[in-house]
Amino acid sequence: MDDDNGKLRSIIRIEEHGGLYEGRIEKFLPGEGEDADPVCITCPDQRKGKKIIGMQIVSGLKRNGLKYEGGEILDPDNGKLYRVKMSLAADGRSLAVRGFLGFSLFGRSQTWLREE
């Protein structure tokens, strides 16, 4: 979701691999005047200059009940890496995502919705 206007920006597929959860951008929904198939020019490491569609942006999460902790999330808009924790709603329809630096107090939250 776009933090400024609340519009849907992308579809993320979250999957479990070897006990860890990761998320990749499956579909990008460009705003007016945006490239429909952008590359991440500000991303760190091997992701710099790579296409955003298909890019892994969530990694290393471990599940504990309805909570997922211990991972990282990349914001491809600014290329910054954040620690992340997520909580799945009991109905399984929404996921509270909190990206932060250091302590969870210093960060931002979004609610991701499950695609029907």
Secondary structure, DSSP 8 states (H G I E B T S, - for coil): --TTT----EEEEEEEETTEEEEEEEEE---TT--SS-B-SS--GGGTTSBSTT-EEEEEEEEETTEEEEEEEEETTTTEEEEEEEEE-TTSSEEEEEEESSSTTSEEEEEEE---
